[in-house]
Amino acid sequence: MMVSGLKQAGRKWYDTLCRTLADLGFRVNDADPCVFYAHDGDDIAMLAIHVDDCPITGTSKDRISGL
């Protein structure tokens, strides 16, 4: 669903992003709602969201590549 030009467009995008990342096993950081993390055993992956840029880092190159 594409929503553009509306005051709610940013919120709709964030809601869609949160649902998609939750399906991938990510959780929202309590301190910053633009930081998401996912644990897989001892490995962790983190996303920092800024507008439409999503840099990712983590402890496993394979996990990062898979995402």
JORA-V750417 format. One record per residue. PSI is psi in degrees with one decimal (none if undefined). Layout:
psi=[PSI PSI]
//
This chain:
psi=[124.2 122.0 119.0 150.5 8.5 151.8 -30.5 -2.1 -43.0 -40.2 -40.8 -41.8 -45.1 -43.2 -43.7 -42.6 -46.1 -44.2 -42.9 -45.6 -35.3 -38.3 -26.5 0.8 9.8 151.0 153.2 136.2 133.4 -32.4 -27.8 112.4 -1.6 5.5 127.8 147.6 155.6 132.2 141.2 89.6 -124.5 -9.2 148.0 143.0 140.1 138.6 137.3 114.9 130.3 109.5 -103.9 21.2 132.5 74.5 144.8 144.6 165.0 -176.1 -9.3 118.2 -36.9 -41.7 -42.5 -45.2 -37.3 -29.6 none]
//
